[in-house]
């Protein structure tokens, strides 16, 4: 078992923990949490591998069903809305379209 050395004898407990983190030391709770997280990850990985290899097969034997709810009474809201009308129609118009002249580098002109 390793002896705990107080590297900061004049500091408060919070300061000691902060300084320990900067020096690369972990607190006991951080070590426990990291270990539990690693174990959980390993367990999940093992279950996934066993499912992929066919050692674990999970089949649904009964479908889920929502609970039945009985509602009585109440009243749906009523709305009154005044909206405008839109008339859609067609009209024939003559529109002048501009022409485009392209001057090529060779001096030839082409109209499109």
Kinemage of the C-alpha trace (Angstrom):
@kinemage 1
@onewidth
@group {chain A} dominant
@subgroup {mainchain}
@vectorlist {calphas} color= white
{ca unk a 1} P 0.000 0.000 0.000
{ca unk a 2} L 1.329 3.417 -0.962
{ca unk a 3} L 1.579 6.069 1.734
{ca unk a 4} L -0.227 9.358 1.088
{ca unk a 5} L 2.126 12.304 1.158
{ca unk a 6} L 0.741 15.762 1.851
{ca unk a 7} L 2.577 17.776 -0.761
{ca unk a 8} L 0.869 21.033 0.238
{ca unk a 9} L 0.761 21.146 4.072
{ca unk a 10} L -0.331 24.804 4.425
{ca unk a 11} L -3.088 24.748 1.778
{ca unk a 12} L -6.787 24.153 2.249
{ca unk a 13} L -8.343 20.877 1.114
{ca unk a 14} L -9.811 22.441 -2.056
{ca unk a 15} L -6.489 24.023 -2.962
{ca unk a 16} L -4.726 20.709 -2.347
{ca unk a 17} L -7.131 18.915 -4.708
{ca unk a 18} L -6.706 21.569 -7.401
{ca unk a 19} L -2.929 21.471 -7.102
{ca unk a 20} L -2.976 17.681 -7.162
{ca unk a 21} L -4.868 17.763 -10.472
{ca unk a 22} L -2.291 20.093 -11.978
{ca unk a 23} L 0.488 17.800 -10.771
{ca unk a 24} L -1.164 14.811 -12.463
{ca unk a 25} L -2.744 13.176 -9.399
{ca unk a 26} L -6.371 12.068 -9.325
{ca unk a 27} L -8.731 12.276 -6.412
{ca unk a 28} L -10.263 9.075 -5.078
{ca unk a 29} L -13.727 9.888 -6.449
{ca unk a 30} L -12.304 10.523 -9.920
{ca unk a 31} L -10.526 7.163 -9.819
{ca unk a 32} L -13.715 5.352 -8.757
{ca unk a 33} L -15.801 7.094 -11.426
{ca unk a 34} L -13.250 6.340 -14.138
{ca unk a 35} L -13.143 2.668 -13.058
{ca unk a 36} L -16.942 2.323 -13.058
{ca unk a 37} L -17.192 3.952 -16.467
{ca unk a 38} L -14.531 1.625 -17.868
{ca unk a 39} L -16.318 -1.430 -16.436
{ca unk a 40} L -19.633 -0.297 -17.900
{ca unk a 41} L -18.003 0.181 -21.311
{ca unk a 42} L -16.444 -3.291 -21.172
{ca unk a 43} L -19.780 -4.879 -20.212
{ca unk a 44} L -21.585 -3.125 -23.088
{ca unk a 45} L -18.866 -4.212 -25.507
{ca unk a 46} L -19.131 -7.843 -24.335
{ca unk a 47} L -22.925 -7.839 -24.732
{ca unk a 48} L -22.645 -6.401 -28.263
{ca unk a 49} L -20.071 -9.030 -29.276
{ca unk a 50} L -22.189 -11.844 -27.806
{ca unk a 51} L -25.244 -10.584 -29.693
{ca unk a 52} L -23.248 -10.373 -32.939
{ca unk a 53} L -21.979 -13.945 -32.490
{ca unk a 54} L -25.464 -15.257 -31.754
{ca unk a 55} L -24.900 -16.242 -28.128
{ca unk a 56} L -27.550 -13.755 -27.010
{ca unk a 57} L -30.815 -13.556 -28.879
{ca unk a 58} L -33.525 -11.175 -27.727
{ca unk a 59} L -36.992 -11.697 -29.187
{ca unk a 60} L -40.079 -9.665 -28.451
{ca unk a 61} L -42.726 -12.040 -27.115
{ca unk a 62} L -45.521 -9.541 -26.492
{ca unk a 63} L -46.235 -6.188 -28.092
{ca unk a 64} L -46.442 -3.075 -26.014
{ca unk a 65} L -49.823 -1.509 -25.395
{ca unk a 66} L -50.679 1.951 -24.196
{ca unk a 67} L -52.988 2.254 -21.232
{ca unk a 68} L -56.610 2.987 -22.032
{ca unk a 69} L -57.818 6.441 -21.101
{ca unk a 70} L -61.487 7.377 -20.878
{ca unk a 71} L -62.360 11.045 -21.323
{ca unk a 72} L -65.785 12.445 -20.650
{ca unk a 73} L -67.113 15.976 -20.662
{ca unk a 74} L -65.206 19.012 -21.790
{ca unk a 75} L -65.712 21.162 -24.837
{ca unk a 76} L -63.690 21.724 -27.970
{ca unk a 77} L -62.803 25.366 -28.677
{ca unk a 78} L -64.651 27.274 -31.377
{ca unk a 79} L -62.993 29.833 -33.673
{ca unk a 80} L -64.375 32.554 -35.920
{ca unk a 81} L -62.039 33.704 -38.688
{ca unk a 82} L -62.607 36.367 -41.346
{ca unk a 83} L -60.272 35.849 -44.263
{ca unk a 84} L -59.856 37.631 -47.574
{ca unk a 85} L -60.459 36.079 -50.966
{ca unk a 86} L -58.015 35.626 -53.814
{ca unk a 87} L -59.142 35.642 -57.451
{ca unk a 88} L -56.799 33.889 -59.861
{ca unk a 89} L -57.118 34.470 -63.589
{ca unk a 90} L -55.085 34.747 -66.772
{ca unk a 91} L -54.568 37.657 -69.138
{ca unk a 92} L -52.774 37.778 -72.504
{ca unk a 93} L -50.046 40.425 -72.802
{ca unk a 94} L -47.317 41.226 -75.316
{ca unk a 95} L -43.904 41.688 -73.754
{ca unk a 96} L -40.798 43.005 -75.513
{ca unk a 97} L -37.764 40.863 -74.803
{ca unk a 98} L -34.319 42.470 -75.120
{ca unk a 99} L -31.782 41.005 -77.504
{ca unk a 100} L -28.252 40.111 -76.466
{ca unk a 101} L -25.286 40.769 -78.730
{ca unk a 102} L -22.111 38.760 -78.092
{ca unk a 103} L -18.832 40.082 -79.471
{ca unk a 104} L -16.288 37.343 -79.847
{ca unk a 105} L -12.550 37.900 -79.721
{ca unk a 106} L -12.172 37.326 -83.483
{ca unk a 107} L -14.448 40.289 -84.309
{ca unk a 108} L -17.416 38.148 -85.426
{ca unk a 109} L -20.788 39.208 -84.089
{ca unk a 110} L -23.536 36.737 -83.175
{ca unk a 111} L -27.052 37.709 -82.123
{ca unk a 112} L -29.109 35.583 -79.817
